Amino acid sequence: MAGFHVMADARGMHVQPTVRRITTADLRDALRLGAEDFWAKPSHYVFLCLIYPVVGLILTRWTSGANAIQLIYPLMSGFALVGPFAALGLYEISRRRELGMNTSWRHALDVRRSPAIPSIAVIGIMLVALFLLWLYTAQSIYTGLFGDQPPASIGSFVREVLTTGKGWTLILAGNAAGFVFAVVVLATTVVAFPLLLDRDVGAVSAIETSARAVMANPLQMALWGLLVAVLLVIGSIPLFAGLAVVMPVLGHATWHLYRKVVEPERAQQIRRPM
């Protein structure tokens, strides 16, 4: 395919968009604008994002039926790892609203026509791989502490985790490992997908720009990651139903965060052949 390009843009060039420094006020404004995008036509966006609580319930049911209760929490927290990819349609809606275009929910599917779809797919596959690696890591930590025998029930598992030394070790080691995965995803994709929807710069440049955004704004990006994690936990508590609101708001807010962090395309860029 002549149009298939991943490592660089369509001209074979490596683009380095200019990254801005932001403040905590910019984070608040991004969330506010994300909420405004959501409330503009909430029925459309809730309809789109009902898939997330439904998938969450299916995964929970599957792990319970397969005697894999110990993976329920890793699955729930794993939403934060694949969230940037899952919110692609929401970025597109915010982009269209910004341009004054039609924002019907059907246009969320327009991402499939993006010239950057190969790069988007590559980074999406990377996130899915990280998600699966996270589940493997979580299972390995559990097996190392409790052996191969799965928990007898949810009640007994919760009691053992909260009342034994091995249980508290599981909590600490599991959350430490999850933190590492979350940092990797934040550093590589915080603005990668919105950038690719906005301009076809290639997967390498999108990941690199995300990394530079985090390095230029370490405290603000750490706070952003914490906000995302807290909101996802809150949305997951009522049987994942809250994700139908939390996910679209965060998705729209991520688009506006991208706009605040990355200079528009007309700004000076450095290009070099790949």
QUINORPE-V565353 format. One line per field, one symbol per residue. phi: phi as a letter, one per 30 degrees, with the letter a starting at -180 (. if undefined). psi: psi as a letter, one per 30 degrees, with the letter a starting at -180 (. if undefined). burial: + if it has 16 or more other C-alpha atoms within 10 Angstrom, else -. A space follows every 50 residues. Layout:
phi->???
psi->???
burial->???
This chain:
phi->.dddbbdbddcicccbedccdbbddddddddddddddddebdddddedcd eddddddddddddddchbedcddeddddeddceeddceddeddddddddi cdceedddddddcddceddedddddeddddddddddddddddddcciddd ddadddddddddbbdddddddddddddddddddddddcbebddeddddad cjddddddddddddddbdddddddddddddddddddddhiddddcddddd dddddddedddcdeddddbcbbdd
psi->kfgjkeeaafggljkikkklkllfeeeeeeeeeeeeeefeieeeeeeegf eeeeeeeeeeeeeefghheffeeeeeffefefeeefgeeeeeeeeeeefg lkgkfffffffffkfgeeeeeeeeeeeeeeeeeeeeeeeeeeefefafkl keleeeeeeeefgleeeeeeeeeeeeeeeeeeeeeeffgegeeeeeeeki fleeeeeeeeeeeeefheeeeeeeeeeeeeeeeeffeihfefffeeeeee eeeeeeeeeeekklfflklkkkk.
burial->----++++++-++++++++--+---++-++++++++++---+--++-+++ -+++-++-++---+---+++++-+++++++++++++++++++++++---- --+-+--+--+---++++++--++--++-++--++-+++-++-------- +--------++----++-++---+---+--++-+++++++++++++++++ ++++++++++++++-++--++--++--++-+++-++---+++++++++++ ++++++++++++-+----------
